[in-house]
Amino acid sequence: MFDRKALISRLKGWGAVGLTGVLMACSSQPQVPKPAELGPNPALLGVKPVWSAQIGPVQFPLQVAVTRAEVLVANSEGQVSARSAQDGAVLWQVSAGAEISAGIGTDGQFVAAVTRGNELVTWQAGRELWRARLPASVLTAPLVAGDRVFVLAADRSVGSFDAKTGRKLWLESHPGDALVLRQAGVLNAVGNTLIVGLGGRLSGIDPGNGRMLWSAPLASPRGANDMERMVDLVAGLARDGQVLCARTFQATVGCVDVAQGRVLWRQPANGNVGLAGDGSRVFGVESDGRVLAWQKASGQIAWSVDTLRHRQLSAPLALGRSVVVGDQSGWVHFLSREDGSALARWPTDGAALAATPVVVDQTLVVVTRKGGVFGFRPE
């Protein structure tokens, strides 16, 4: 008899796409939809590759961290490095001493990651400061803010540590559904409020003591078994001032006023990666490769394009007049923010993106599963 719980417990470190594929393969052998063919490169946007580097395979939910002029990356084996956004040169490099399960978090001074052995490791200027044992595995990059390191564990516990000494300041449990999603969740900050995804709720927490301030439901568990009832927010928030927009895994997209802890709107959606946004729109990709824009004020769909269907897209980045996404073959696509039409695209190393694209010091940086790091810049 097929044991869903046993299967999920063995899939540590797997993303939602991989999990879905395994569950489907156990019951049948469906045909994989053919990715949409790419037409000629429209080359309507002046952008060019300016540097590349190799860091080694990345098989965990990497969050690329940025400072004013640096980009911080890591590979699965535990190598963490800071590189110049201008030319990709290594500024410093350290080893976590073990495989990494979550990272990278930084405030520009302290850098943090979590190993597969459930150790939170923090560095400063390329030198290890301390390690702390955590009670559960972690898939979400630590948040470093206000001389503290915050951690969201897979069992939905949230903890705070002194960034200088590693002293545990508080640890709060938030029991929920029997199953949790095996990919990065929501851990962020707005002003003096810690923003955490707990199940289908976007929650505000007092960073000083871990006390819950408010909880805004974006999706509710449904179904007859634990698998069907699993609801989790995924990493990647679209922020505009006091408004945060988030996605619940294959369920909804919605926006919350964090000053009041109030849901502004939510809409059904079927995606598994996070969102991007600007002052008027929220951008996201669905599991089938459709790219959508929602009106930030109302949640109504502004546009939807299917030219990248079934290409297993990364989470988007809003950049200038474009929305940037990567696909399963390592192509970086630049789409118009106005209507989703193709503006340009560039290849990388043929592997899917391992993290959401980021921008630092006027350089767009993408990282692939093979460990390729690529910098692009406007012409």
C-alpha positions in Angstrom: 0.0 0.0 0.0 1.3 3.5 -0.9 2.4 5.4 2.2 2.3 9.1 1.5 3.7 10.1 4.9 6.6 7.7 4.6 7.5 9.0 1.2 7.4 12.6 2.2 9.6 12.0 5.2 12.3 10.6 2.9 12.2 13.6 0.6 14.2 16.0 2.7 15.5 18.9 0.6 13.3 18.2 -2.3 11.3 21.1 -3.8 7.5 21.0 -4.5 8.0 20.2 -8.2 10.1 17.2 -7.4 7.7 16.0 -4.7 4.8 16.3 -7.1 6.6 14.4 -9.8 7.5 11.5 -7.4 3.9 11.2 -6.2 2.6 11.1 -9.8 5.2 8.5 -10.8 4.1 6.2 -8.0 0.6 5.9 -9.3 1.0 6.2 -13.0 3.3 7.2 -15.8 1.8 10.3 -17.3 3.2 12.0 -20.3 5.3 15.1 -19.5 3.9 18.1 -21.3 6.2 19.3 -24.0 7.7 22.7 -23.2 6.6 25.6 -25.4 8.9 26.2 -28.3 10.9 29.4 -28.1 10.7 31.7 -31.1 13.3 34.1 -32.3 14.9 36.3 -29.7 13.1 39.6 -30.0 16.1 41.5 -28.6 14.0 44.5 -27.7 15.9 45.1 -24.4 19.5 46.1 -24.2 21.1 43.7 -21.8 24.3 41.6 -22.0 26.3 39.0 -20.0 29.2 40.6 -18.2 30.7 37.9 -16.1 30.2 34.2 -15.0 31.6 32.0 -12.2 31.3 28.4 -11.0 30.5 27.5 -7.3 29.5 23.8 -7.6 26.1 22.1 -7.7 23.2 23.7 -5.8 20.6 21.2 -4.7 18.9 23.0 -1.8 16.5 26.0 -1.7 19.2 28.7 -2.1 18.3 32.3 -1.4 20.9 34.6 -3.0 21.7 37.4 -0.6 22.9 40.8 -1.6 24.6 43.8 0.0 25.3 47.2 -1.6 28.0 45.8 -4.0 28.2 42.1 -3.1 26.3 38.9 -3.9 26.5 36.0 -1.4 26.0 32.4 -2.7 26.5 28.9 -1.5 26.7 25.3 -2.9 25.3 22.2 -1.5 28.6 21.0 -0.1 28.8 23.9 2.3 31.0 26.5 0.5 29.8 30.0 1.1 31.3 32.9 -0.8 30.9 36.7 -1.3 31.5 37.9 -4.8 31.8 41.3 -6.4 28.7 42.4 -8.3 30.9 44.1 -10.8 33.0 41.2 -12.0 32.1 38.1 -9.9 35.5 38.0 -8.2 35.7 36.2 -4.9 35.9 38.6 -1.9 35.9 35.9 0.7 35.0 32.2 1.0 34.3 29.9 3.9 33.1 26.4 4.6 30.2 25.5 6.8 31.9 22.1 7.4 28.8 20.3 6.3 26.1 20.2 3.6 23.8 23.3 3.6 20.0 23.0 3.9 19.1 26.7 4.0 20.7 30.0 3.3 21.9 32.6 2.7 20.8 35.4 5.2 22.7 38.6 5.8 22.3 42.2 7.0 25.6 43.3 5.3 27.6 42.5 8.5 26.6 39.0 9.7 26.0 36.1 7.3 24.0 33.0 8.3 23.1 29.5 6.9 21.8 26.2 8.3 23.4 22.8 7.7 21.7 19.5 7.1 22.8 18.6 10.6 20.5 21.3 11.9 23.3 23.7 12.9 22.8 27.4 12.5 26.2 28.9 11.5 27.0 32.6 11.5 30.1 34.4 10.0 31.4 37.9 10.0 33.9 39.2 7.5 34.5 35.6 6.3 35.2 34.4 9.9 33.0 31.9 11.7 31.5 33.4 14.9 29.4 30.7 16.4 27.1 27.6 15.8 23.9 26.7 17.5 22.0 23.4 17.4 18.4 23.7 16.2 15.5 21.4 17.2 14.4 20.6 13.7 15.5 20.8 10.1 15.4 24.2 8.3 14.7 24.9 4.6 14.2 28.6 4.8 17.1 31.0 4.7 17.8 32.7 8.1 16.8 36.3 8.5 19.5 38.6 9.9 18.2 41.9 11.2 18.8 44.2 14.2 21.8 42.2 15.4 19.7 39.1 15.6 19.4 35.9 13.5 15.8 34.6 13.1 15.1 31.0 12.0 11.9 29.3 10.7 12.2 25.5 11.1 10.3 22.8 9.2 8.2 22.0 12.3 7.0 25.7 12.1 8.9 26.7 15.2 10.4 30.2 15.1 13.5 31.2 17.0 15.8 34.3 17.6 19.5 34.3 18.3 22.0 37.1 19.2 24.0 37.6 16.0 27.2 38.4 17.9 27.2 35.6 20.5 24.8 32.9 19.3 22.8 33.1 22.6 19.2 31.9 22.1 16.8 34.8 22.8 13.5 32.9 22.3 12.0 29.9 20.6 8.3 29.6 19.9 6.4 26.5 18.6 3.5 26.9 16.2 1.9 23.4 15.8 -0.1 22.9 12.7 -0.9 20.3 10.1 0.7 16.9 10.1 2.6 17.6 6.9 4.7 20.7 5.8 6.0 21.7 2.4 9.6 20.7 1.8 10.7 24.0 0.3 11.6 27.5 1.6 8.8 29.4 3.4 8.2 33.0 4.4 10.5 34.7 6.8 10.9 38.5 6.5 10.6 41.8 8.4 8.6 45.0 7.9 9.6 47.7 10.3 9.6 46.2 13.8 7.4 43.2 12.8 8.7 39.8 12.0 6.7 38.3 9.1 6.4 34.6 9.0 4.4 32.1 7.0 2.7 29.5 9.3 0.6 27.1 7.3 -1.8 29.1 5.1 -1.4 32.2 7.3 0.8 35.2 7.0 1.6 36.1 10.6 3.2 39.1 12.3 5.4 38.4 15.3 7.1 40.6 17.9 10.8 40.1 17.2 11.7 41.0 20.8 9.8 38.1 22.4 8.2 35.9 19.7 4.7 36.9 20.7 2.1 36.7 17.9 0.7 40.1 16.9 -1.7 39.1 14.2 -2.4 36.3 11.7 -3.9 36.8 8.3 -5.4 33.7 6.5 -4.6 33.4 2.8 -5.7 29.8 2.5 -7.4 27.2 4.6 -6.7 23.4 4.7 -9.1 21.3 2.8 -9.4 17.6 1.9 -9.9 14.2 3.4 -6.3 13.4 4.2 -3.1 15.0 5.4 -1.7 15.3 1.9 -4.7 17.1 0.5 -4.9 19.4 3.6 -1.3 20.6 3.4 -1.2 24.4 3.0 2.0 26.4 3.2 3.2 29.8 2.1 6.2 29.7 -0.2 9.2 32.0 -0.1 9.1 35.1 -2.3 7.1 38.1 -1.2 6.0 41.1 -3.2 6.3 44.2 -1.0 5.0 47.8 -1.5 5.3 49.8 1.7 3.0 48.2 4.2 1.4 45.8 1.7 2.8 42.3 1.4 1.6 39.9 -1.3 2.3 36.1 -1.0 1.5 32.8 -2.5 0.2 29.7 -0.8 1.4 26.5 -2.5 -1.0 25.6 -5.4 -3.9 27.4 -3.7 -4.0 31.2 -3.6 -2.3 34.5 -4.2 -3.2 37.4 -1.9 -2.1 40.7 -0.3 -2.1 41.7 3.3 -1.9 45.1 5.0 0.7 44.4 7.6 0.0 47.6 9.6 -3.5 46.1 10.4 -2.8 42.4 9.9 -5.8 42.5 7.4 -6.2 40.5 4.2 -6.9 42.9 1.3 -7.7 40.3 -1.3 -6.9 36.7 -2.3 -7.4 34.9 -5.6 -7.2 31.2 -6.5 -3.9 30.4 -8.1 -2.0 27.2 -8.9 1.7 27.9 -8.5 4.6 26.7 -6.3 7.1 29.6 -6.3 7.0 33.1 -4.9 6.0 36.5 -6.3 7.4 39.8 -7.4 5.8 43.2 -7.6 5.9 46.9 -8.2 3.7 49.8 -7.1 0.7 48.7 -9.1 1.0 45.0 -10.0 2.0 41.6 -8.5 3.7 39.1 -10.8 3.8 35.3 -10.6 4.1 32.1 -12.5 1.8 29.2 -12.4 2.8 25.5 -12.2 2.0 25.1 -15.9 4.3 28.0 -16.9 1.7 30.7 -17.4 3.0 34.1 -16.3 0.4 36.4 -14.7 0.1 40.0 -13.4 -2.5 40.9 -10.8 -3.7 44.4 -10.0 -2.2 45.1 -6.6 -5.2 47.1 -5.4 -7.9 44.7 -6.4 -6.4 41.3 -7.2 -7.9 41.3 -10.7 -5.8 39.8 -13.4 -4.1 42.5 -15.5 -2.6 40.1 -18.0 -1.7 36.5 -18.6 0.7 35.0 -21.2 1.4 31.3 -22.0 4.4 31.6 -24.3 6.6 29.8 -21.7 4.1 27.0 -20.9 5.6 23.9 -19.3 9.1 25.4 -19.1 9.3 25.0 -15.3 9.9 28.6 -14.5 11.7 30.2 -11.5 10.1 32.8 -9.3 10.1 36.2 -11.0 12.0 39.4 -10.4 10.5 42.8 -11.3 13.4 44.8 -12.9 13.0 48.1 -14.7 10.4 47.7 -17.4 10.7 43.9 -17.4 9.8 40.8 -15.4 12.7 38.3 -15.3 12.2 34.5 -15.0 14.5 31.6 -15.7 13.4 28.2 -17.1 14.4 24.5 -16.9 17.0 24.9 -19.7 18.8 27.8 -18.1 17.3 30.5 -20.3 16.8 33.9 -18.7 13.6 35.6 -20.1 12.9 39.3 -19.9 9.1 40.0 -20.3 7.3 43.3 -20.5 5.8 44.4 -17.2 3.0 46.1 -19.2 1.7 43.1 -21.1 4.0 40.1 -20.6 5.3 40.1 -24.1 8.9 38.9 -24.7 11.6 41.5 -24.7 14.8 39.4 -24.7 16.4 36.3 -23.5 19.9 35.0 -22.7 21.3 31.5 -22.1 23.3 30.3 -19.1 24.7 26.8 -18.7 21.6 24.7 -19.7 20.5 24.0 -16.1 17.4 25.3 -14.3 17.8 28.2 -12.0 18.5 27.3 -8.3 17.2 30.6 -6.9 15.1 33.7 -7.7 17.1 36.2 -9.8 18.4 39.2 -7.8 19.8 42.6 -8.7 22.7 44.3 -7.0 24.7 47.4 -8.1 22.9 47.5 -11.5 23.8 43.8 -12.2 21.3 41.0 -12.6 22.6 37.8 -11.0 21.3 34.3 -11.6 22.5 31.0 -10.2 21.8 27.6 -11.8 21.6 24.1 -10.3 24.9 23.2 -11.9 26.4 26.0 -9.8 26.9 28.6 -12.6 26.7 32.2 -11.4 26.0 34.7 -14.2 25.9 38.5 -14.2 24.0 40.6 -16.7 23.9 44.3 -17.1 22.0 46.9 -19.2 23.9 47.9 -22.4 
